[in-house]
Amino acid sequence: MGYSCDTFYRIKHAYDAGGVEALLEENGRKHNHKNRVSEEIESAFISTALENPSFDQKRARAEVRQRGIFISVGGIGCIWL
């Protein structure tokens, strides 16, 4: 069949329980809201990126850090994504 019996019965059970909508919700990617930063920090980094599109993550962090907003370089990458 191209897939395991376990996969077949898991999908069959989800379809029987909630129809096609249950299958779409099960396979959909859910956001992890615990890893979000505040709106003020996010808007500060987005405005910096739009004003200076040539800045990389470290340079953008330095610019916003001068305004008193502290965040890691990896956090900036997550905001930009």
N, C-alpha and C positions, 0 to 999 in steps of 0.2 A: 504493500500500500504506500510505502514511502515515509511512514511515520510509525511510532511505536503504539502498542495497544494502550499504554498509559495515557498518551497524548489524545488518542481517539476518545477514550472514555471521559477524560477531563473536559474536552470540548463538548462532547455529547451531554454531559451533566450540566455544563454552563448553559447550553442551548435549551435544554429542557427546563431549567430553572428560570431563565429570563429572556430567551429568544435571542435574536440577532444583536439587540442592544447590549445584552450582557457580554457577548463576545467582543464587541467593540470596546466596551469599557474595560474589560479585563486586559486586553492587549494594548490599550492606550497608555502613554507615558504620563505619569503623575508628577507634578512639581513638588519639590521638597521645600516647603515654605520656611522651615527652620533655618535654612542656610541663606536666607535673604537678608540684605542690608536695608537700612532705613531709606525712605524716599529722598531725604535730603542728601545723603551720601551718594546715592545712585544718580540723582539729577546733577550733582556737582561734577561727577566723573563723565557723565554723558555730555554735559556742556563743554567741558575741557576737551573732550575728544572731537567734538564738532568744531570748536574754535581752532584747534590745532591738530589736524588729521595726521600730520607727520610724526607726532609723538608716539613713542612706544610706551609700554606699561610702566617702566621705571621713571621715565620723564613725566608722564601724566601724574604718577604718584607724587613726585617731587613738587609739581605745580600745585596740586591740591593740598599737599601737606603744608605749604606756606600759608594756606587759608585756615589751618587748624583741623583738618580732617585727616584722620589716620586710618589706614587700611593696608593690608598686605598686597604685594604685587600679584599674587594668585587671585586675590579677591577682585582685583580690577579686571582680570581676564574673565572671571565669571560674570561680572557686570556687563562687560562688552558683548558676551555671548548672548 
